[in-house]
Amino acid sequence: MLSNYPPGVTGNELEIAGPDFDCTGVEFCRHCDSEQEGVVAGYRGDQWFTCARCDEITDLADQEPAVPWGHEPGDDWERGSRSSARECDF
């Protein structure tokens, strides 16, 4: 198969393909030490938050999953993958 990419490049890399999803959201920014608006994005199971105020990027994998819409903290809901809990509302 012919490709215009250099050897070892598939075209599926984040830098070429772009994120699987991105949307605005509110998350805690460690640099600002408060909740801030920004962009939540994900690619192949990894998710991160980019603060609109300071451009700090926070990996969301090491944070507690968000509570799904319509539930309260402590509800008896099944915790799925982060992607199911943090998906954007399209």
PDB file of N, CA, C and O in Angstrom:
ATOM      1  N   MET A   1       0.837  -1.177   0.000  1.00  0.00           N
ATOM      2  CA  MET A   1       0.000   0.000   0.000  1.00  0.00           C
ATOM      3  C   MET A   1       0.889   1.250   0.000  1.00  0.00           C
ATOM      4  O   MET A   1       1.786   1.377   0.833  1.00  0.00           O
ATOM      5  N   LEU A   2       0.645   2.133  -0.899  1.00  0.00           N
ATOM      6  CA  LEU A   2       1.430   3.357  -0.989  1.00  0.00           C
ATOM      7  C   LEU A   2       0.904   4.403  -0.019  1.00  0.00           C
ATOM      8  O   LEU A   2      -0.295   4.467   0.254  1.00  0.00           O
ATOM      9  N   SER A   3       1.806   5.212   0.494  1.00  0.00           N
ATOM     10  CA  SER A   3       1.449   6.252   1.443  1.00  0.00           C
ATOM     11  C   SER A   3       2.371   7.440   1.244  1.00  0.00           C
ATOM     12  O   SER A   3       3.523   7.287   0.838  1.00  0.00           O
ATOM     13  N   ASN A   4       1.861   8.609   1.529  1.00  0.00           N
ATOM     14  CA  ASN A   4       2.686   9.804   1.471  1.00  0.00           C
ATOM     15  C   ASN A   4       3.358  10.094   2.808  1.00  0.00           C
ATOM     16  O   ASN A   4       4.079  11.083   2.937  1.00  0.00           O
ATOM     17  N   TYR A   5       3.126   9.235   3.809  1.00  0.00           N
ATOM     18  CA  TYR A   5       3.736   9.416   5.117  1.00  0.00           C
ATOM     19  C   TYR A   5       5.130   8.820   5.135  1.00  0.00           C
ATOM     20  O   TYR A   5       5.402   7.875   4.395  1.00  0.00           O
ATOM     21  N   PRO A   6       6.019   9.350   5.962  1.00  0.00           N
ATOM     22  CA  PRO A   6       7.357   8.769   6.097  1.00  0.00           C
ATOM     23  C   PRO A   6       7.280   7.365   6.714  1.00  0.00           C
ATOM     24  O   PRO A   6       6.257   7.009   7.299  1.00  0.00           O
ATOM     25  N   PRO A   7       8.319   6.586   6.594  1.00  0.00           N
ATOM     26  CA  PRO A   7       8.321   5.246   7.194  1.00  0.00           C
ATOM     27  C   PRO A   7       8.010   5.307   8.697  1.00  0.00           C
ATOM     28  O   PRO A   7       8.528   6.163   9.414  1.00  0.00           O
ATOM     29  N   GLY A   8       7.168   4.397   9.152  1.00  0.00           N
ATOM     30  CA  GLY A   8       6.813   4.328  10.574  1.00  0.00           C
ATOM     31  C   GLY A   8       5.634   5.207  10.967  1.00  0.00           C
ATOM     32  O   GLY A   8       5.180   5.143  12.109  1.00  0.00           O
ATOM     33  N   VAL A   9       5.133   6.018  10.058  1.00  0.00           N
ATOM     34  CA  VAL A   9       3.991   6.882  10.339  1.00  0.00           C
ATOM     35  C   VAL A   9       2.769   6.283   9.654  1.00  0.00           C
ATOM     36  O   VAL A   9       2.794   6.008   8.454  1.00  0.00           O
ATOM     37  N   THR A  10       1.687   6.080  10.431  1.00  0.00           N
ATOM     38  CA  THR A  10       0.499   5.417   9.886  1.00  0.00           C
ATOM     39  C   THR A  10      -0.608   6.383   9.488  1.00  0.00           C
ATOM     40  O   THR A  10      -1.463   6.049   8.668  1.00  0.00           O
ATOM     41  N   GLY A  11      -0.592   7.579  10.068  1.00  0.00           N
ATOM     42  CA  GLY A  11      -1.696   8.517   9.856  1.00  0.00           C
ATOM     43  C   GLY A  11      -2.730   8.438  10.957  1.00  0.00           C
ATOM     44  O   GLY A  11      -3.639   9.266  11.015  1.00  0.00           O
ATOM     45  N   ASN A  12      -2.602   7.436  11.846  1.00  0.00           N
ATOM     46  CA  ASN A  12      -3.518   7.306  12.975  1.00  0.00           C
ATOM     47  C   ASN A  12      -3.010   8.028  14.210  1.00  0.00           C
ATOM     48  O   ASN A  12      -3.678   8.013  15.244  1.00  0.00           O
ATOM     49  N   GLU A  13      -1.855   8.656  14.132  1.00  0.00           N
ATOM     50  CA  GLU A  13      -1.301   9.359  15.286  1.00  0.00           C
ATOM     51  C   GLU A  13      -2.167  10.574  15.625  1.00  0.00           C
ATOM     52  O   GLU A  13      -2.776  11.178  14.742  1.00  0.00           O
ATOM     53  N   LEU A  14      -2.215  10.923  16.916  1.00  0.00           N
ATOM     54  CA  LEU A  14      -3.023  12.050  17.389  1.00  0.00           C
ATOM     55  C   LEU A  14      -2.703  13.324  16.613  1.00  0.00           C
ATOM     56  O   LEU A  14      -3.607  14.075  16.248  1.00  0.00           O
ATOM     57  N   GLU A  15      -1.438  13.563  16.365  1.00  0.00           N
ATOM     58  CA  GLU A  15      -1.028  14.791  15.687  1.00  0.00           C
ATOM     59  C   GLU A  15      -1.571  14.881  14.269  1.00  0.00           C
ATOM     60  O   GLU A  15      -1.736  15.979  13.737  1.00  0.00           O
ATOM     61  N   ILE A  16      -1.851  13.731  13.650  1.00  0.00           N
ATOM     62  CA  ILE A  16      -2.371  13.708  12.288  1.00  0.00           C
ATOM     63  C   ILE A  16      -3.886  13.529  12.275  1.00  0.00           C
ATOM     64  O   ILE A  16      -4.600  14.264  11.593  1.00  0.00           O
ATOM     65  N   ALA A  17      -4.369  12.551  13.030  1.00  0.00           N
ATOM     66  CA  ALA A  17      -5.795  12.209  13.009  1.00  0.00           C
ATOM     67  C   ALA A  17      -6.649  13.145  13.858  1.00  0.00           C
ATOM     68  O   ALA A  17      -7.839  13.305  13.587  1.00  0.00           O
ATOM     69  N   GLY A  18      -6.066  13.760  14.872  1.00  0.00           N
ATOM     70  CA  GLY A  18      -6.829  14.606  15.779  1.00  0.00           C
ATOM     71  C   GLY A  18      -7.500  13.772  16.856  1.00  0.00           C
ATOM     72  O   GLY A  18      -7.505  12.544  16.775  1.00  0.00           O
ATOM     73  N   PRO A  19      -8.074  14.431  17.875  1.00  0.00           N
ATOM     74  CA  PRO A  19      -8.705  13.695  18.973  1.00  0.00           C
ATOM     75  C   PRO A  19      -9.981  12.992  18.516  1.00  0.00           C
ATOM     76  O   PRO A  19     -10.600  13.377  17.524  1.00  0.00           O
ATOM     77  N   ASP A  20     -10.366  11.938  19.271  1.00  0.00           N
ATOM     78  CA  ASP A  20     -11.618  11.241  18.998  1.00  0.00           C
ATOM     79  C   ASP A  20     -12.813  12.130  19.320  1.00  0.00           C
ATOM     80  O   ASP A  20     -13.847  12.056  18.656  1.00  0.00           O
ATOM     81  N   PHE A  21     -12.668  12.969  20.341  1.00  0.00           N
ATOM     82  CA  PHE A  21     -13.717  13.929  20.691  1.00  0.00           C
ATOM     83  C   PHE A  21     -13.081  15.105  21.406  1.00  0.00           C
ATOM     84  O   PHE A  21     -11.999  14.983  21.979  1.00  0.00           O
ATOM     85  N   ASP A  22     -13.747  16.230  21.372  1.00  0.00           N
ATOM     86  CA  ASP A  22     -13.378  17.369  22.205  1.00  0.00           C
ATOM     87  C   ASP A  22     -14.606  18.235  22.409  1.00  0.00           C
ATOM     88  O   ASP A  22     -15.431  18.384  21.508  1.00  0.00           O
ATOM     89  N   CYS A  23     -14.722  18.803  23.596  1.00  0.00           N
ATOM     90  CA  CYS A  23     -15.859  19.656  23.930  1.00  0.00           C
ATOM     91  C   CYS A  23     -15.467  20.557  25.090  1.00  0.00           C
ATOM     92  O   CYS A  23     -14.479  20.297  25.776  1.00  0.00           O
ATOM     93  N   THR A  24     -16.227  21.601  25.308  1.00  0.00           N
ATOM     94  CA  THR A  24     -15.968  22.470  26.444  1.00  0.00           C
ATOM     95  C   THR A  24     -16.475  21.799  27.706  1.00  0.00           C
ATOM     96  O   THR A  24     -17.444  21.040  27.676  1.00  0.00           O
ATOM     97  N   GLY A  25     -15.815  22.086  28.807  1.00  0.00           N
ATOM     98  CA  GLY A  25     -16.203  21.510  30.082  1.00  0.00           C
ATOM     99  C   GLY A  25     -15.568  22.274  31.214  1.00  0.00           C
ATOM    100  O   GLY A  25     -14.773  23.188  30.995  1.00  0.00           O
ATOM    101  N   VAL A  26     -15.922  21.897  32.422  1.00  0.00           N
ATOM    102  CA  VAL A  26     -15.360  22.500  33.627  1.00  0.00           C
ATOM    103  C   VAL A  26     -14.667  21.400  34.408  1.00  0.00           C
ATOM    104  O   VAL A  26     -15.279  20.385  34.741  1.00  0.00           O
ATOM    105  N   GLU A  27     -13.405  21.600  34.696  1.00  0.00           N
ATOM    106  CA  GLU A  27     -12.597  20.639  35.442  1.00  0.00           C
ATOM    107  C   GLU A  27     -11.700  21.404  36.402  1.00  0.00           C
ATOM    108  O   GLU A  27     -11.529  22.615  36.267  1.00  0.00           O
ATOM    109  N   PHE A  28     -11.127  20.696  37.372  1.00  0.00           N
ATOM    110  CA  PHE A  28     -10.200  21.309  38.312  1.00  0.00           C
ATOM    111  C   PHE A  28      -8.843  21.475  37.647  1.00  0.00           C
ATOM    112  O   PHE A  28      -8.296  20.519  37.096  1.00  0.00           O
ATOM    113  N   CYS A  29      -8.307  22.668  37.696  1.00  0.00           N
ATOM    114  CA  CYS A  29      -6.978  22.962  37.152  1.00  0.00           C
ATOM    115  C   CYS A  29      -6.011  23.087  38.324  1.00  0.00           C
ATOM    116  O   CYS A  29      -6.179  23.943  39.192  1.00  0.00           O
ATOM    117  N   ARG A  30      -4.992  22.220  38.340  1.00  0.00           N
ATOM    118  CA  ARG A  30      -4.018  22.253  39.438  1.00  0.00           C
ATOM    119  C   ARG A  30      -3.195  23.541  39.416  1.00  0.00           C
ATOM    120  O   ARG A  30      -2.815  24.048  40.472  1.00  0.00           O
ATOM    121  N   HIS A  31      -2.921  24.066  38.242  1.00  0.00           N
ATOM    122  CA  HIS A  31      -2.122  25.286  38.140  1.00  0.00           C
ATOM    123  C   HIS A  31      -2.887  26.488  38.691  1.00  0.00           C
ATOM    124  O   HIS A  31      -2.319  27.307  39.413  1.00  0.00           O
ATOM    125  N   CYS A  32      -4.173  26.595  38.353  1.00  0.00           N
ATOM    126  CA  CYS A  32      -5.009  27.701  38.841  1.00  0.00           C
ATOM    127  C   CYS A  32      -5.552  27.426  40.249  1.00  0.00           C
ATOM    128  O   CYS A  32      -6.014  28.348  40.922  1.00  0.00           O
ATOM    129  N   ASP A  33      -5.499  26.169  40.697  1.00  0.00           N
ATOM    130  CA  ASP A  33      -5.994  25.713  41.999  1.00  0.00           C
ATOM    131  C   ASP A  33      -7.485  25.997  42.174  1.00  0.00           C
ATOM    132  O   ASP A  33      -7.942  26.349  43.262  1.00  0.00           O
ATOM    133  N   SER A  34      -8.234  25.838  41.080  1.00  0.00           N
ATOM    134  CA  SER A  34      -9.683  26.029  41.119  1.00  0.00           C
ATOM    135  C   SER A  34     -10.304  25.401  39.876  1.00  0.00           C
ATOM    136  O   SER A  34      -9.609  25.053  38.922  1.00  0.00           O
ATOM    137  N   GLU A  35     -11.620  25.265  39.909  1.00  0.00           N
ATOM    138  CA  GLU A  35     -12.310  24.766  38.728  1.00  0.00           C
ATOM    139  C   GLU A  35     -12.325  25.849  37.659  1.00  0.00           C
ATOM    140  O   GLU A  35     -12.582  27.018  37.943  1.00  0.00           O
ATOM    141  N   GLN A  36     -12.045  25.441  36.428  1.00  0.00           N
ATOM    142  CA  GLN A  36     -11.959  26.369  35.315  1.00  0.00           C
ATOM    143  C   GLN A  36     -12.652  25.785  34.096  1.00  0.00           C
ATOM    144  O   GLN A  36     -12.782  24.568  33.968  1.00  0.00           O
ATOM    145  N   GLU A  37     -13.095  26.658  33.204  1.00  0.00           N
ATOM    146  CA  GLU A  37     -13.608  26.202  31.917  1.00  0.00           C
ATOM    147  C   GLU A  37     -12.432  25.877  31.013  1.00  0.00           C
ATOM    148  O   GLU A  37     -11.347  26.442  31.152  1.00  0.00           O
ATOM    149  N   GLY A  38     -12.664  24.963  30.092  1.00  0.00           N
ATOM    150  CA  GLY A  38     -11.624  24.595  29.160  1.00  0.00           C
ATOM    151  C   GLY A  38     -12.138  23.559  28.179  1.00  0.00           C
ATOM    152  O   GLY A  38     -13.344  23.448  27.957  1.00  0.00           O
ATOM    153  N   VAL A  39     -11.233  22.812  27.600  1.00  0.00           N
ATOM    154  CA  VAL A  39     -11.575  21.796  26.604  1.00  0.00           C
ATOM    155  C   VAL A  39     -11.217  20.423  27.156  1.00  0.00           C
ATOM    156  O   VAL A  39     -10.087  20.186  27.582  1.00  0.00           O
ATOM    157  N   VAL A  40     -12.192  19.528  27.141  1.00  0.00           N
ATOM    158  CA  VAL A  40     -11.962  18.121  27.471  1.00  0.00           C
ATOM    159  C   VAL A  40     -11.831  17.396  26.137  1.00  0.00           C
ATOM    160  O   VAL A  40     -12.698  17.520  25.271  1.00  0.00           O
ATOM    161  N   ALA A  41     -10.753  16.644  25.973  1.00  0.00           N
ATOM    162  CA  ALA A  41     -10.522  15.927  24.721  1.00  0.00           C
ATOM    163  C   ALA A  41     -10.060  14.507  25.029  1.00  0.00           C
ATOM    164  O   ALA A  41      -9.582  14.217  26.126  1.00  0.00           O
ATOM    165  N   GLY A  42     -10.212  13.632  24.042  1.00  0.00           N
ATOM    166  CA  GLY A  42      -9.786  12.261  24.235  1.00  0.00           C
ATOM    167  C   GLY A  42      -9.333  11.628  22.941  1.00  0.00           C
ATOM    168  O   GLY A  42      -9.762  12.001  21.848  1.00  0.00           O
ATOM    169  N   TYR A  43      -8.440  10.644  23.101  1.00  0.00           N
ATOM    170  CA  TYR A  43      -7.926   9.915  21.950  1.00  0.00           C
ATOM    171  C   TYR A  43      -7.550   8.516  22.403  1.00  0.00           C
ATOM    172  O   TYR A  43      -6.699   8.342  23.275  1.00  0.00           O
ATOM    173  N   ARG A  44      -8.193   7.514  21.802  1.00  0.00           N
ATOM    174  CA  ARG A  44      -7.902   6.106  22.080  1.00  0.00           C
ATOM    175  C   ARG A  44      -7.883   5.790  23.565  1.00  0.00           C
ATOM    176  O   ARG A  44      -6.963   5.127  24.044  1.00  0.00           O
ATOM    177  N   GLY A  45      -8.885   6.254  24.301  1.00  0.00           N
ATOM    178  CA  GLY A  45      -9.021   5.930  25.719  1.00  0.00           C
ATOM    179  C   GLY A  45      -8.354   6.912  26.663  1.00  0.00           C
ATOM    180  O   GLY A  45      -8.699   6.940  27.844  1.00  0.00           O
ATOM    181  N   ASP A  46      -7.421   7.713  26.195  1.00  0.00           N
ATOM    182  CA  ASP A  46      -6.810   8.738  27.037  1.00  0.00           C
ATOM    183  C   ASP A  46      -7.669   9.986  26.984  1.00  0.00           C
ATOM    184  O   ASP A  46      -8.211  10.335  25.936  1.00  0.00           O
ATOM    185  N   GLN A  47      -7.791  10.667  28.135  1.00  0.00           N
ATOM    186  CA  GLN A  47      -8.567  11.901  28.175  1.00  0.00           C
ATOM    187  C   GLN A  47      -7.789  12.957  28.945  1.00  0.00           C
ATOM    188  O   GLN A  47      -7.095  12.649  29.913  1.00  0.00           O
ATOM    189  N   TRP A  48      -7.911  14.189  28.511  1.00  0.00           N
ATOM    190  CA  TRP A  48      -7.208  15.277  29.157  1.00  0.00           C
ATOM    191  C   TRP A  48      -8.043  16.542  29.099  1.00  0.00           C
ATOM    192  O   TRP A  48      -8.980  16.657  28.309  1.00  0.00           O
ATOM    193  N   PHE A  49      -7.680  17.494  29.961  1.00  0.00           N
ATOM    194  CA  PHE A  49      -8.361  18.783  30.061  1.00  0.00           C
ATOM    195  C   PHE A  49      -7.334  19.876  29.833  1.00  0.00           C
ATOM    196  O   PHE A  49      -6.268  19.870  30.448  1.00  0.00           O
ATOM    197  N   THR A  50      -7.653  20.814  28.950  1.00  0.00           N
ATOM    198  CA  THR A  50      -6.800  21.974  28.713  1.00  0.00           C
ATOM    199  C   THR A  50      -7.510  23.201  29.263  1.00  0.00           C
ATOM    200  O   THR A  50      -8.573  23.580  28.772  1.00  0.00           O
ATOM    201  N   CYS A  51      -6.927  23.821  30.280  1.00  0.00           N
ATOM    202  CA  CYS A  51      -7.516  24.989  30.942  1.00  0.00           C
ATOM    203  C   CYS A  51      -7.509  26.185  29.991  1.00  0.00           C
ATOM    204  O   CYS A  51      -6.483  26.505  29.391  1.00  0.00           O
ATOM    205  N   ALA A  52      -8.661  26.840  29.860  1.00  0.00           N
ATOM    206  CA  ALA A  52      -8.759  28.006  28.981  1.00  0.00           C
ATOM    207  C   ALA A  52      -8.055  29.222  29.587  1.00  0.00           C
ATOM    208  O   ALA A  52      -7.688  30.151  28.867  1.00  0.00           O
ATOM    209  N   ARG A  53      -7.869  29.219  30.896  1.00  0.00           N
ATOM    210  CA  ARG A  53      -7.258  30.367  31.558  1.00  0.00           C
ATOM    211  C   ARG A  53      -5.732  30.355  31.458  1.00  0.00           C
ATOM    212  O   ARG A  53      -5.113  31.384  31.188  1.00  0.00           O
ATOM    213  N   CYS A  54      -5.123  29.166  31.680  1.00  0.00           N
ATOM    214  CA  CYS A  54      -3.656  29.121  31.734  1.00  0.00           C
ATOM    215  C   CYS A  54      -3.033  28.154  30.731  1.00  0.00           C
ATOM    216  O   CYS A  54      -1.807  28.069  30.660  1.00  0.00           O
ATOM    217  N   ASP A  55      -3.834  27.421  29.952  1.00  0.00           N
ATOM    218  CA  ASP A  55      -3.369  26.437  28.969  1.00  0.00           C
ATOM    219  C   ASP A  55      -2.683  25.222  29.586  1.00  0.00           C
ATOM    220  O   ASP A  55      -2.032  24.463  28.868  1.00  0.00           O
ATOM    221  N   GLU A  56      -2.813  25.017  30.903  1.00  0.00           N
ATOM    222  CA  GLU A  56      -2.273  23.823  31.561  1.00  0.00           C
ATOM    223  C   GLU A  56      -3.051  22.601  31.088  1.00  0.00           C
ATOM    224  O   GLU A  56      -4.278  22.648  30.992  1.00  0.00           O
ATOM    225  N   ILE A  57      -2.352  21.510  30.792  1.00  0.00           N
ATOM    226  CA  ILE A  57      -2.989  20.264  30.357  1.00  0.00           C
ATOM    227  C   ILE A  57      -2.966  19.291  31.517  1.00  0.00           C
ATOM    228  O   ILE A  57      -1.904  18.998  32.066  1.00  0.00           O
ATOM    229  N   THR A  58      -4.139  18.785  31.896  1.00  0.00           N
ATOM    230  CA  THR A  58      -4.286  17.845  33.000  1.00  0.00           C
ATOM    231  C   THR A  58      -4.754  16.511  32.464  1.00  0.00           C
ATOM    232  O   THR A  58      -5.775  16.442  31.780  1.00  0.00           O
ATOM    233  N   ASP A  59      -4.020  15.444  32.765  1.00  0.00           N
ATOM    234  CA  ASP A  59      -4.414  14.091  32.384  1.00  0.00           C
ATOM    235  C   ASP A  59      -5.573  13.681  33.287  1.00  0.00           C
ATOM    236  O   ASP A  59      -5.444  13.713  34.511  1.00  0.00           O
ATOM    237  N   LEU A  60      -6.692  13.302  32.704  1.00  0.00           N
ATOM    238  CA  LEU A  60      -7.869  12.941  33.492  1.00  0.00           C
ATOM    239  C   LEU A  60      -7.873  11.473  33.913  1.00  0.00           C
ATOM    240  O   LEU A  60      -8.765  11.055  34.650  1.00  0.00           O
ATOM    241  N   ALA A  61      -6.908  10.688  33.469  1.00  0.00           N
ATOM    242  CA  ALA A  61      -6.883   9.264  33.796  1.00  0.00           C
ATOM    243  C   ALA A  61      -6.674   9.018  35.284  1.00  0.00           C
ATOM    244  O   ALA A  61      -7.179   8.028  35.814  1.00  0.00           O
ATOM    245  N   ASP A  62      -5.946   9.887  35.969  1.00  0.00           N
ATOM    246  CA  ASP A  62      -5.669   9.659  37.380  1.00  0.00           C
ATOM    247  C   ASP A  62      -6.662  10.378  38.290  1.00  0.00           C
ATOM    248  O   ASP A  62      -6.415  10.492  39.491  1.00  0.00           O
ATOM    249  N   GLN A  63      -7.765  10.861  37.753  1.00  0.00           N
ATOM    250  CA  GLN A  63      -8.811  11.490  38.548  1.00  0.00           C
ATOM    251  C   GLN A  63     -10.012  10.570  38.630  1.00  0.00           C
ATOM    252  O   GLN A  63     -10.185   9.680  37.797  1.00  0.00           O
ATOM    253  N   GLU A  64     -10.835  10.788  39.633  1.00  0.00           N
ATOM    254  CA  GLU A  64     -12.067  10.014  39.800  1.00  0.00           C
ATOM    255  C   GLU A  64     -12.984  10.276  38.608  1.00  0.00           C
ATOM    256  O   GLU A  64     -13.100  11.424  38.178  1.00  0.00           O
ATOM    257  N   PRO A  65     -13.639   9.251  38.061  1.00  0.00           N
ATOM    258  CA  PRO A  65     -14.544   9.470  36.936  1.00  0.00           C
ATOM    259  C   PRO A  65     -15.670  10.433  37.291  1.00  0.00           C
ATOM    260  O   PRO A  65     -16.105  10.503  38.440  1.00  0.00           O
ATOM    261  N   ALA A  66     -16.122  11.154  36.315  1.00  0.00           N
ATOM    262  CA  ALA A  66     -17.244  12.072  36.515  1.00  0.00           C
ATOM    263  C   ALA A  66     -18.507  11.267  36.781  1.00  0.00           C
ATOM    264  O   ALA A  66     -18.636  10.125  36.339  1.00  0.00           O
ATOM    265  N   VAL A  67     -19.435  11.874  37.508  1.00  0.00           N
ATOM    266  CA  VAL A  67     -20.723  11.243  37.773  1.00  0.00           C
ATOM    267  C   VAL A  67     -21.597  11.436  36.543  1.00  0.00           C
ATOM    268  O   VAL A  67     -21.781  12.570  36.100  1.00  0.00           O
ATOM    269  N   PRO A  68     -22.145  10.354  35.973  1.00  0.00           N
ATOM    270  CA  PRO A  68     -22.954  10.485  34.763  1.00  0.00           C
ATOM    271  C   PRO A  68     -24.154  11.397  34.962  1.00  0.00           C
ATOM    272  O   PRO A  68     -24.679  11.513  36.069  1.00  0.00           O
ATOM    273  N   TRP A  69     -24.582  12.041  33.892  1.00  0.00           N
ATOM    274  CA  TRP A  69     -25.716  12.950  33.904  1.00  0.00           C
ATOM    275  C   TRP A  69     -26.936  12.247  34.475  1.00  0.00           C
ATOM    276  O   TRP A  69     -27.232  11.112  34.101  1.00  0.00           O
ATOM    277  N   GLY A  70     -27.650  12.916  35.383  1.00  0.00           N
ATOM    278  CA  GLY A  70     -28.859  12.357  35.967  1.00  0.00           C
ATOM    279  C   GLY A  70     -28.613  11.582  37.249  1.00  0.00           C
ATOM    280  O   GLY A  70     -29.562  11.097  37.866  1.00  0.00           O
ATOM    281  N   HIS A  71     -27.363  11.456  37.658  1.00  0.00           N
ATOM    282  CA  HIS A  71     -27.031  10.748  38.898  1.00  0.00           C
ATOM    283  C   HIS A  71     -26.413  11.718  39.880  1.00  0.00           C
ATOM    284  O   HIS A  71     -25.912  12.775  39.498  1.00  0.00           O
ATOM    285  N   GLU A  72     -26.452  11.350  41.146  1.00  0.00           N
ATOM    286  CA  GLU A  72     -25.831  12.140  42.199  1.00  0.00           C
ATOM    287  C   GLU A  72     -24.651  11.350  42.750  1.00  0.00           C
ATOM    288  O   GLU A  72     -24.652  10.121  42.680  1.00  0.00           O
ATOM    289  N   PRO A  73     -23.635  12.033  43.302  1.00  0.00           N
ATOM    290  CA  PRO A  73     -22.555  11.296  43.945  1.00  0.00           C
ATOM    291  C   PRO A  73     -23.139  10.386  45.026  1.00  0.00           C
ATOM    292  O   PRO A  73     -23.981  10.817  45.816  1.00  0.00           O
ATOM    293  N   GLY A  74     -22.698   9.148  45.060  1.00  0.00           N
ATOM    294  CA  GLY A  74     -23.203   8.194  46.042  1.00  0.00           C
ATOM    295  C   GLY A  74     -24.347   7.339  45.530  1.00  0.00           C
ATOM    296  O   GLY A  74     -24.703   6.347  46.166  1.00  0.00           O
ATOM    297  N   ASP A  75     -24.937   7.703  44.381  1.00  0.00           N
ATOM    298  CA  ASP A  75     -25.974   6.851  43.789  1.00  0.00           C
ATOM    299  C   ASP A  75     -25.379   5.487  43.472  1.00  0.00           C
ATOM    300  O   ASP A  75     -24.166   5.340  43.324  1.00  0.00           O
ATOM    301  N   ASP A  76     -26.245   4.505  43.374  1.00  0.00           N
ATOM    302  CA  ASP A  76     -25.792   3.161  43.035  1.00  0.00           C
ATOM    303  C   ASP A  76     -25.775   3.012  41.514  1.00  0.00           C
ATOM    304  O   ASP A  76     -26.631   2.332  40.949  1.00  0.00           O
ATOM    305  N   TRP A  77     -24.819   3.636  40.860  1.00  0.00           N
ATOM    306  CA  TRP A  77     -24.660   3.504  39.416  1.00  0.00           C
ATOM    307  C   TRP A  77     -23.356   2.764  39.158  1.00  0.00           C
ATOM    308  O   TRP A  77     -22.401   2.873  39.927  1.00  0.00           O
ATOM    309  N   GLU A  78     -23.331   2.030  38.093  1.00  0.00           N
ATOM    310  CA  GLU A  78     -22.139   1.254  37.767  1.00  0.00           C
ATOM    311  C   GLU A  78     -21.102   2.153  37.135  1.00  0.00           C
ATOM    312  O   GLU A  78     -21.370   2.827  36.141  1.00  0.00           O
ATOM    313  N   ARG A  79     -19.924   2.159  37.712  1.00  0.00           N
ATOM    314  CA  ARG A  79     -18.840   2.968  37.167  1.00  0.00           C
ATOM    315  C   ARG A  79     -18.248   2.259  35.967  1.00  0.00           C
ATOM    316  O   ARG A  79     -17.612   1.214  36.103  1.00  0.00           O
ATOM    317  N   GLY A  80     -18.458   2.830  34.794  1.00  0.00           N
ATOM    318  CA  GLY A  80     -17.917   2.263  33.565  1.00  0.00           C
ATOM    319  C   GLY A  80     -16.551   2.847  33.298  1.00  0.00           C
ATOM    320  O   GLY A  80     -15.859   3.287  34.216  1.00  0.00           O
ATOM    321  N   SER A  81     -16.172   2.848  32.060  1.00  0.00           N
ATOM    322  CA  SER A  81     -14.890   3.423  31.684  1.00  0.00           C
ATOM    323  C   SER A  81     -14.993   4.945  31.760  1.00  0.00           C
ATOM    324  O   SER A  81     -16.088   5.507  31.768  1.00  0.00           O
ATOM    325  N   ARG A  82     -13.845   5.594  31.814  1.00  0.00           N
ATOM    326  CA  ARG A  82     -13.841   7.059  31.844  1.00  0.00           C
ATOM    327  C   ARG A  82     -14.527   7.609  30.600  1.00  0.00           C
ATOM    328  O   ARG A  82     -15.203   8.636  30.660  1.00  0.00           O
ATOM    329  N   SER A  83     -14.355   6.932  29.485  1.00  0.00           N
ATOM    330  CA  SER A  83     -14.925   7.477  28.258  1.00  0.00           C
ATOM    331  C   SER A  83     -16.440   7.521  28.336  1.00  0.00           C
ATOM    332  O   SER A  83     -17.055   8.439  27.793  1.00  0.00           O
ATOM    333  N   SER A  84     -17.061   6.540  29.006  1.00  0.00           N
ATOM    334  CA  SER A  84     -18.522   6.577  29.101  1.00  0.00           C
ATOM    335  C   SER A  84     -18.965   7.657  30.076  1.00  0.00           C
ATOM    336  O   SER A  84     -20.062   8.197  29.933  1.00  0.00           O
ATOM    337  N   ALA A  85     -18.145   7.981  31.056  1.00  0.00           N
ATOM    338  CA  ALA A  85     -18.530   8.976  32.054  1.00  0.00           C
ATOM    339  C   ALA A  85     -18.220  10.401  31.598  1.00  0.00           C
ATOM    340  O   ALA A  85     -18.875  11.340  32.053  1.00  0.00           O
ATOM    341  N   ARG A  86     -17.256  10.584  30.728  1.00  0.00           N
ATOM    342  CA  ARG A  86     -16.838  11.925  30.342  1.00  0.00           C
ATOM    343  C   ARG A  86     -17.159  12.283  28.908  1.00  0.00           C
ATOM    344  O   ARG A  86     -16.717  13.324  28.422  1.00  0.00           O
ATOM    345  N   GLU A  87     -17.912  11.456  28.223  1.00  0.00           N
ATOM    346  CA  GLU A  87     -18.230  11.763  26.832  1.00  0.00           C
ATOM    347  C   GLU A  87     -18.927  13.117  26.738  1.00  0.00           C
ATOM    348  O   GLU A  87     -19.660  13.507  27.648  1.00  0.00           O
ATOM    349  N   CYS A  88     -18.710  13.801  25.689  1.00  0.00           N
ATOM    350  CA  CYS A  88     -19.367  15.084  25.452  1.00  0.00           C
ATOM    351  C   CYS A  88     -20.822  14.872  25.108  1.00  0.00           C
ATOM    352  O   CYS A  88     -21.194  13.834  24.560  1.00  0.00           O
ATOM    353  N   ASP A  89     -21.638  15.844  25.422  1.00  0.00           N
ATOM    354  CA  ASP A  89     -23.057  15.797  25.036  1.00  0.00           C
ATOM    355  C   ASP A  89     -23.183  16.300  23.610  1.00  0.00           C
ATOM    356  O   ASP A  89     -23.109  17.506  23.376  1.00  0.00           O
ATOM    357  N   PHE A  90     -23.368  15.411  22.664  1.00  0.00           N
ATOM    358  CA  PHE A  90     -23.479  15.809  21.254  1.00  0.00           C
ATOM    359  C   PHE A  90     -24.925  15.874  20.858  1.00  0.00           C
ATOM    360  O   PHE A  90     -25.237  16.191  19.710  1.00  0.00           O
TER     361      PHE A  90
END
